[in-house]
Amino acid sequence: MVLKKWFGSLLLLIVGTFSNAVGAFLGINIGTDVSNMPSASDVVAMLKANQITHVRLYDADAHLLKDLANSGIEVMVGITNEEVLGIGESPAAAAAWINKNVASYMPSTNITAIAVGSEVLTSIPNAAAVLVPAMNYLHKALVASNLNFQVKVSTPQSMDVIPKPFPPSTATFNSTWNSTIYQVLQFLKNTNSYYMLNAYPYYGYTTGNGIFPIDYALFRPLPSVKQIVDPNTLSHYNSMFDAMVDATYYAIDAFNISGIPVIVTESGWPWVGGANEPDATVENAETFNNNLILRVLNNSGPPSQPTIPINTYIYELFNEDKRPGPVSEKNWGLFFPNGSAVYTLSLSTSNRITKNSSVTYCAAKPNADSAKLQEGLNWACGQGGANCIAIQQGHPCYLPNTYQSHASYAYNDYFQKMRGAGGTCDFDGTAMTTTVDPSYGSCIFTGSSNLSTSGGIFPPVSLGPISPQGGSSSLSSETCKLQSLLSAALLALILL
């Protein structure tokens, strides 16, 4: 089997939708301050394999925009903060930017939004005076290209522009920026666009001096004596995320402006931090993002706007290890540069993560050694007797073409067939049992029932098939290929 080493575990499955009419969508941010950044074609292949429907780019990366063509993925492109000043001072510069970075790629690349800068008011306040002119010039250039109905213009802002976000009902924007924000809101209203919010409960919690419990930041249920309630509206807030979004709606309403939906352009949780960042852990990141996904995909809004779903882009696809700042700044990614998943996500509204589920699967461990995965894969498809037809080219589980994904399918097929006869899920330490269904798209993993678990997403791992010498038993790649060809031939005969 020829596999691409960089491509990681298919543990991330984003089930997105395309408009509020049919429900909220989840997207993902793609930053490129990454050592050994995968090629644009590999990134797009990964997005397709994981059914990711919306992405946000921080610039207008030509390679990604080209390779996103005909993918159907909705793309938000970015004006960098360095570009805002020039565009805000020159309609010609704005028109040139649109022609080069938007019009030249459409309609094959499905560009639907332009994010003008990133947190401009708080990160480069000297550009505040030209922010709205930049947005206007870009919109006029879209009108000239007849693209203004397909492409919306907005500007992401941090929660820092709202100095007191709780209680949400009294939230207002920082008066320093009143004039600029009012103009931004008028622009968004007039162009039927949306407010872009970067909402990070991680920072809300870690800088909150213990005011709010961590469970509130992680979407975990709170006991009745610790419920978070707005004293003015008596609205209950089950998460800091909801409170942040609602504070933004109330701040907008304070300008007597309505009808502007809030879209969260960034939210996430770091999975590694420095010595002074104890809350940046894999467990917290996994909990936050899984709960964020469930929250967004229930298609409801915050208490003040219950019918407006909170479309959200998770921060971020890869760990940007080249970013400056604390350790946590480099570790927000869902995937490593080689494509393997940092932790397991279940991105659907179905009950795929069940603490005491009776359905169990065998899957390759995230970050397992590629050589060991290949050995385990060869053993499962060969001596182990797993049916590996589904992971052959042209079959439903071939993509993503990775050791991790293919091994997961083969391991599980072996485990389901042989567990009754003593077969286990270990494969020299590269496999684990899990109650998270690894199925995706038309690639369906068979599950087994009545396997005892001790709670948690991953039950205890059992021992696995081993050689008489105690190491992982494996066959050669040629043997694996032969077994697969024989299986394919058998299938052809059956179909005849």
Buried (B, 14 or more C-beta within 10 A) or exposed (E): BEBBBBBBBBBBBBBBBBEBEEBBBBBBBBBBBBEEBBEBEBBBBBBBBBBBBBBBBBBBBEEBBBBBBEBEBBBBBBBEBEBBBBBBBBBEBBBBBBEEBBBEBBEEBBBBBBBBBBBBBBEBEEBBEBBBBBBBBBBBBBEBBEBBEBBBBBBBBBBBBBEEBBBBBBBBBBEEBEEBBBBBBBBBBEBEBBBBBBBBBBBBBBEBEEEBBBBBBBBBEBEEEEEBEBEEBEBEBBBBBBBBBBBBBBBBBEBEBEEBBBBBBBBBBBBBBEEEBEBBBBEBBBBBBBBBBBBBBEBBBBBBBEEBBBBBBBBBBBBBBEBEEBBBBBBBBBBBBBBBBBBBBBBBBEEBBBEEBEBBBBBBBBBBBBEBBBBBBBBBBBBBBBBBBBBBEEBBBBBBBBBBBBBBBBBBBBBBBBBEEEBBBBBBBBBBBBBBBBBBBEBBBBBBEEBEBEEEBBBEBBEBBBEEEEEBBBBEBEBBBBBBEEBBEEBEEEEE
